Amino acid sequence: MDKESRETLMRMAYASSVGIGMVLAIFGCLYLGRYLDEQFGTGLRFTIIFLLLGIAAGFRNLYYIIKKYSADEKSSADTDDTKK
C-alpha cells in the first residue's frame, strides 16, 4: 500500500472514530438515564442529567481525538521534513 492510500485510510479512521465516540457517549448516557428513571420513578430527571453529561463527554472525546490527530499529523510532517 502506498503512502497516500495509507494516509487517506488513516483520515477516514479518525473521522469515523469521531462520529462513533460522539454517538456512543450520548446514547450510552441517555440509555442509562432512562433506565435510572424507570427504576426510581423520577420522571425525566436522570434522563436530562445524563443526556447533558453524555453530550459533554462526546465533545470531550471529540477534543481528544482531534488533539491526537493533530499531534500525529505534526509528527508525520516532522518525519517527512527530516527525510528530505
C-alpha positions, 0 to 999 in steps of 0.5 A: 500500500502506498503512502497516500492510500495509507494516509487517506485510510488513516483520515477516514479512521479518525473521522469515523472514530469521531462520529462513533465516540460522539454517538456512543457517549450520548446514547450510552448516557441517555440509555442509562438515564432512562433506565435510572428513571424507570427504576426510581420513578423520577420522571425525566430527571436522570434522563436530562442529567445524563443526556447533558453529561453524555453530550459533554463527554462526546465533545470531550472525546471529540477534543481528544481525538482531534488533539491526537490527530493533530499531534500525529499529523505534526509528527508525520510532517516532522518525519517527512521534513527530516527525510528530505 
